[in-house]
């Protein structure tokens, strides 16, 4: 049986930022070149995940730094093409070294010796009351002795200014809602740990977040379905265009997009599990 689709917080934000970019990524599945920034994030996440395999008192800054090279080698064993992102061995070594301050900053924000995560890199799948499937990958879930849950997500970039925090908080509200419908309990706290500038963004979900987030995501889904029916996903110009790989096929920049992938659209519609035939 083929797995049904689902909306994630990142893809939901893609649609809100630019419906056409959402189409290119989710429906057409057009390839995008990997970035060294995203790759660094992957390796640092692996280090912080693997750190908790060690006994509590061994989770030291030195131990975390020692995990960096093995994490990179393990990644290369699965994806050797990642080496092609670097023009020389020296450039690759300098890039890998740039992950070390991020790992060091983690220890300024938390003491992992005092933590025993309930889950790491946890896939959470849920269905909203409307029948729409949602999912996410949560970096860490902590569970207190009294049962209260904390959701933690690591970010290797800089923390957003207050003016731009809504998108970050949306991600955490999304995770809280997914956990609520998957497990029946609302997390007591969510945290985004920004390793580049050593800051933590904390948001404590409210019960009303469940209904408001569900309605917000349902509205996004309605917009997606309408555009699939009309076959018209419009571009939306904004600051993020400066980093978009799809400019050459974007009408906003004089490009011509390819025809929408009908099979991709059909697969995406399986996210509406409440109306699945």
C-alpha positions in Angstrom: 0.0 0.0 0.0 1.4 3.4 -1.0 2.0 5.8 1.8 -0.3 8.8 1.9 1.1 12.3 1.7 1.0 14.8 4.6 1.7 18.5 5.2 4.8 19.4 7.2 5.5 22.8 8.8 8.2 23.6 6.3 6.1 22.8 3.2 3.1 24.6 4.7 5.4 27.7 5.1 6.6 27.2 1.5 3.0 27.6 0.3 2.4 30.6 2.4 5.6 32.3 1.1 5.1 31.3 -2.5 2.5 28.9 -3.9 4.6 28.3 -7.1 7.7 27.3 -5.1 5.5 24.9 -3.2 4.4 23.4 -6.4 7.9 23.0 -7.8 9.1 21.3 -4.6 6.1 19.2 -3.5 4.1 18.4 -6.7 6.8 18.6 -9.4 9.6 17.5 -7.2 12.1 19.5 -9.2 15.7 18.9 -8.0 17.5 21.6 -6.1 21.2 21.8 -5.6 22.4 21.0 -2.1 23.9 23.7 0.0 26.9 23.6 2.3 24.8 25.3 5.0 22.1 22.6 4.9 24.7 19.9 4.9 26.4 21.5 8.0 23.1 21.5 9.7 22.6 17.8 9.0 26.0 16.9 10.4 25.6 19.0 13.6 22.1 17.5 14.1 23.7 14.1 13.9 26.4 15.0 16.5 23.8 16.2 19.0 21.6 13.2 18.4 24.5 10.7 18.8 25.8 12.5 21.9 22.9 11.1 23.9 24.0 7.6 23.2 26.8 8.1 25.7 26.3 7.8 29.5 25.2 11.1 31.0 28.6 12.1 32.6 30.4 11.5 29.3 28.4 14.1 27.4 31.1 16.7 27.5 32.1 19.4 25.0 35.2 17.4 24.1 33.2 14.3 23.5 30.7 16.2 21.2 33.6 17.6 19.2 35.1 14.1 18.9 31.8 13.0 17.3 32.0 15.5 14.4 34.4 13.6 12.2 32.7 10.2 12.6 29.4 11.9 11.8 30.8 13.3 8.6 32.4 10.0 7.6 29.1 8.2 8.3 27.3 10.7 6.1 29.8 10.3 3.3 29.4 6.5 3.4 25.7 7.0 2.5 26.1 10.1 0.3 29.6 10.2 -1.2 28.4 12.8 -3.7 28.4 15.4 -0.9 32.2 15.8 -1.5 31.4 17.3 -4.8 30.2 20.5 -3.0 33.8 21.4 -2.2 36.4 22.5 -4.7 39.3 21.1 -2.6 40.1 19.0 0.4 41.1 22.2 2.2 37.8 23.8 1.5 36.0 20.7 2.9 38.2 20.7 6.0 37.5 24.4 6.6 33.8 23.8 6.1 33.8 21.0 8.6 35.7 23.1 11.1 32.9 25.8 10.8 30.6 23.3 12.6 32.7 23.3 15.7 31.6 26.7 17.1 28.0 25.6 16.7 28.6 22.4 18.7 30.5 24.5 21.4 27.6 26.9 21.6 25.2 24.1 22.4 26.9 23.6 25.8 26.3 27.3 26.7 22.6 26.7 26.4 22.1 23.2 27.9 23.9 20.6 30.0 23.2 17.3 28.3 24.4 15.4 31.4 21.2 16.4 33.1 18.9 15.3 30.2 17.5 11.9 29.2 15.5 12.5 26.0 12.3 10.5 25.6 12.8 10.5 21.8 15.3 11.8 19.2 14.7 12.5 15.5 11.1 11.5 16.1 8.7 11.1 13.3 5.2 12.4 14.4 2.2 11.6 12.2 -1.3 12.8 13.0 -4.6 13.6 11.3 -6.5 16.8 12.0 -10.3 16.6 12.7 -10.8 17.7 9.0 -9.1 14.5 7.9 -5.9 16.2 6.7 -2.7 14.3 7.5 0.2 16.2 9.0 3.7 15.1 10.0 7.0 16.4 11.2 10.4 15.3 12.5 11.1 16.6 16.0 14.8 16.8 17.0 14.2 15.9 20.6 11.3 15.2 22.9 11.9 15.4 26.7 9.4 13.9 29.1 9.4 15.0 32.8 8.7 12.5 35.6 5.2 14.1 35.9 4.6 13.4 32.3 5.0 16.9 30.9 6.5 17.1 27.5 9.0 19.5 26.1 9.7 19.7 22.3 13.2 20.8 21.3 14.4 21.7 17.8 18.0 22.7 16.9 18.7 25.4 14.4 22.2 26.0 13.0 21.4 29.5 11.8 20.9 32.8 13.6 17.8 33.4 15.7 15.2 35.6 14.1 14.5 39.1 15.3 11.1 39.6 17.1 9.7 40.9 13.8 10.3 37.6 12.1 9.6 35.1 14.9 6.1 34.2 13.7 7.3 31.6 11.2 9.5 29.9 13.8 6.7 29.9 16.4 4.4 28.4 13.7 6.7 25.4 13.4 6.5 24.8 17.1 2.7 25.3 17.2 2.5 22.8 14.3 4.6 20.2 16.3 2.5 20.7 19.4 -0.7 20.1 17.4 0.7 17.0 15.7 1.7 15.6 19.1 -1.7 16.5 20.6 -3.5 14.6 17.9 -1.0 11.7 17.9 -0.8 11.2 21.7 -3.7 13.2 23.2 -1.5 15.5 25.3 -0.4 19.1 24.7 3.4 19.7 25.2 4.0 22.1 28.1 6.9 23.8 26.3 8.6 24.1 22.9 12.1 25.4 22.4 14.1 26.4 19.3 17.8 26.3 20.1 19.8 28.6 17.7 23.4 27.5 17.7 24.9 30.2 15.6 24.2 33.1 18.1 23.5 31.0 21.2 19.9 32.0 21.8 16.8 30.0 22.7 13.3 30.9 21.5 10.7 29.4 23.9 7.0 29.1 23.3 4.5 27.5 25.7 1.6 26.2 23.7 -2.0 27.1 24.7 -5.0 24.8 24.3 -6.5 27.2 21.9 -3.4 26.8 19.7 -4.8 23.4 18.6 -7.9 24.8 17.1 -6.3 27.9 15.6 -3.4 25.9 14.1 -5.8 23.3 12.7 -7.9 26.0 11.1 -4.8 27.7 9.7 -3.5 24.5 8.1 -6.9 23.6 6.8 -7.1 27.0 5.1 -3.7 26.4 3.5 -4.9 23.0 2.3 -8.0 24.6 0.8 -5.8 27.0 -1.1 -3.6 24.1 -2.3 -6.6 22.1 -3.5 -8.0 25.1 -5.3 -4.8 25.7 -7.1 -4.5 22.0 -8.1 -8.0 22.3 -9.6 -7.2 25.5 -11.5 -3.6 24.3 -12.3 -2.5 27.8 -11.3 0.1 28.2 -8.6 1.1 31.8 -8.6 4.5 33.2 -7.7 4.9 35.6 -4.8 7.9 37.9 -4.9 9.6 38.7 -1.7 13.0 38.7 0.0 13.3 34.9 -0.1 13.4 35.1 -3.9 17.1 36.1 -3.6 17.9 32.5 -2.5 15.4 30.7 -4.7 16.9 28.2 -7.2 13.8 28.3 -9.4 14.2 31.9 -10.7 14.9 30.8 -14.2 11.5 29.1 -14.6 9.6 31.6 -12.5 7.1 33.9 -14.3 8.0 36.7 -11.8 11.5 36.7 -13.3 10.5 36.2 -16.9 10.8 32.4 -16.9 8.3 29.8 -18.1 7.4 27.0 -15.6 7.0 23.4 -16.8 3.6 21.8 -16.9 2.3 20.7 -13.5 3.1 17.1 -12.6 -0.3 15.4 -12.6 1.0 12.3 -10.8 2.6 14.5 -8.1 -0.7 16.4 -7.6 -2.6 13.1 -7.3 -0.1 11.8 -4.7 -0.4 15.1 -2.7 -4.2 14.8 -2.6 -3.8 11.6 -0.6 -3.0 13.8 2.3 -6.8 14.2 2.7 -7.2 10.9 4.3 -10.6 11.7 5.7 -11.9 11.8 2.1 -9.8 9.0 0.7 -11.7 6.6 -1.5 
